[in-house]
Amino acid sequence: MSEDPVTVDELAEKADEYLHEASLTPKEYEALKQSVAELTPIFSAEESYFVLGSYGKHEIRRLQLVKDRLNRQPAAYAFLMVDIRSEWTNTYLKFRLLADYTDILVGVAEHAQGGFLVEQGYFMALEEYFAKTHVFNRKYNKVDADTIDTNVNIDNPYSGMQTAIFEMLDDAGRLCQWTTEDELVECTEALVSGQE
């Protein structure tokens, strides 16, 4: 990203903005101070990737797969939200600050279940997030139902809002569809080659 590292005051200012009428508690401010060192790799990497998706047993393994592939690039730093210390009690604030300072948001969408739906809403609501978002969208039309390792409804895996988000990202050239893990790796490699 080639910016100077963020200061605690800058983070606190953004946090106050995102919390609207509320403000940071002393404990949250201390956690924010501790987090500055953890954010250093985001600023020192030539390309930083915030990998988002569901944290179910099988889904998180695929998130780790994407993260690993992205981190194979020289001077890249890819991470999951769970990789950043858990002292942050406000996960909304944690997501917003990490998303603000990351170069590319990478969503791995497998279904309409779990907390990842909230982040997908932010991809569309905030232009600065939409502009740097890429989503790898799992398709189920060619998958044997017995091989699915999540509780997805393969006839209706995504909500109408997700479908609209996928269409907009597809129109912007930032949606990659996958069925198998090998195809998920291909999506990751296509993202990397598109950044070069």
Number of C-alpha atoms within 10 A of each C-alpha: 16 10 11 9 16 14 13 17 12 10 17 18 13 15 21 15 12 15 13 8 7 10 15 15 9 9 12 17 18 14 16 22 16 15 19 14 13 13 17 13 18 24 19 17 19 16 23 23 25 22 22 25 25 22 16 14 10 12 18 16 13 19 23 15 16 26 21 16 16 23 17 11 13 10 12 17 23 26 22 18 16 9 9 14 12 13 15 18 11 12 12 13 16 20 15 16 17 18 23 14 18 22 21 21 22 25 23 24 26 21 24 18 15 11 12 18 19 10 18 22 14 16 23 19 11 10 11 13 21 21 15 16 23 26 26 25 22 20 17 19 10 8 12 9 12 6 7 13 11 13 10 16 13 16 8 11 19 22 13 11 14 19 13 13 19 23 14 15 20 15 10 13 10 19 22 21 18 20 16 14 13 10 15 22 19 17 21 23 15 12 19 14 9 8 9 5
